[in-house]
Amino acid sequence: MTTGSGRTEQPVAATGSTGQLPPGIDELLERVRDGYERVGPREAYEAARAGDALLVDIRYAALRERDGLIPGALVVERNELEWRLDPRGSHRAPEATGHDLRIVVICNEGYASTLAAESLHRLGLHRATDLAGGFQAWRTAGLPVTVAGPAPFPGADR
């Protein structure tokens, strides 16, 4: 920012009430991940196959169309996640059966899913976790993926 005298001022970083800088995203991710155990692709696959975990894909539509879907995973856009998985919520998915449900949140590379899992913990879903490396790690591990294609246009089947 340039002042009237032609000097350039540097922006001042916001500090909390303690006078310390808030954590950056890397530190925040590390703190959140210290609060639960993440799972790898093979463990997530085996848990889902055994019926011990619900896989929840929060990737946006363009990524699902480009890369495909994990068979059996519940697709929930990130901005709807808490409403769809809160067992007491009025907009819950039928799969949101209780607070003891083991949920594995999957994003594209395993970053957004960390914050999503932490949000589910705050709703009391204490077994929520996320897939380390996300969908890309799943695919690299050679686990099943189905081709997704673009979403049909509303009314296209008429």
N, C-alpha and C positions, 0 to 999 in steps of 0.2 A: 504494500500500500504506500502511495506517495503522499507526503504531507504538503502543505502549502509552501514550505520552505524548500521543496525539492528533495528532501531526505526520504529514503525508503525505510519504512518500519516493518519489522518482522512480526508476524502474528504471534500472540502469546498463547501458549497451550493452556487449556482449561485444567484446573486442578480441582480435586474434591475438597470436602470440608476438612480433611486432614492435611491439605496442602500438597498431597502427592498426586502425581499424574495418574489418571486411570489406566488400566492395562490396555495394551494394544491387542489386536485380534489374535496374534500368535500366543501371547501370554494367556488370554482368555480361553482359547481352545485348550491349552495345556492344563489350566486349572479345572475346566469342565471335565476333561478326559480323566483327570486324577480321581474323579468322583464315581466312576463306574468302569467296568471292564468291557472294552470294545471286542467285537468278534471279527474273525477273518472270513473270507468267502466260503471255504469248505465247512467251517463250523456252522455258519448261517444256513447253508444248503442242507446239511444233515439235520439241524434242528427243525427246519421247516418241513423236511421230508418226514420226520418222526412226529410231526404235529405238535412240537414243543415250542414253536415260535411263529409269530406272524411277521412276514416280511412286508414292509411298507415302503413303496417307491415314491419319493417326493420330487423326482426330477420333473422339470417342466416338459410340456408336450413335445416341443421341437427335439429335445434330446431323446425322448422315448421313440419318436418317429424315426430319428436318425439311427439310433443304436439298437433298438429293440426293447423287449420287455423280459422280465424274469417270470417264468411261468408260475402262476399261483400267487404272485405278490399282489397285495392290495395297492392300487394306485390312488394316492391322495396328494393333491397339490399342496405345496408347503403352506400356503396361506390358509388352508382349511384343516390342517393337521390336528390341532388341538380340539376343534369342534367335532371332528369325525372320530377321534379316538378316546375322548372323555367318556367313560362308561356311564356317567350320569347326565351327559349332554343330550339335549333335545335333537341334535343333528348327528348323533353318533352313527357310525357304520355298524351293521349287524355283527361284524367281527369284534367290535369293542365290547367284550363280554365282562370285563372286570379289571380291577386294579392289579391283579396278579398276572395278567397277561404278559407274556414275554414278547416284546416288540423289537424288531431289528429295523431301524430306519436306514434307508438307502438313498443317497444322493448320487451325483455323478462321480465325485472323487473322494468323498469322505470328510468334507469340511462342514457344509451346511447341515449335514445329518447329525453332527456332534451337537450343534446348538439346538436342533430340533429334539434330540433325545433328552437334552437337559430340560427343555420346556415340558416335555412329557413327564419327567421326574417331578416337576413342580405341580403337576396335576395329580400326583399320587401314583403314577404308573412306574413304580420303583424298579421294575425289571426291564425298562426300556434301555436300549443300547443302540449302537450304530455299527455299520459295516465299515471297517477300516479299509480305505482305498475306494469305497463306493462301488458303483456299477462297473467302473473300469477295471477294478480288481477282480470282480466277479467274472467278467468276460475274459480277462487275461488268464484266470484259473481254469478256463475251459468249461465252466458250468453252463447249464442250459439257458439259452436266450431264444426268444421267438421274435420273428420279424413283426414289427408293429406297422405300419403304413400310416399315411395321414388319416386323421379323424374324418369320418364321413361328413359331408355337408348336411345340415339339418334338412330333412325331407328328401334326401337323395335316394332313399329306398322306395319312393313312391312312383 
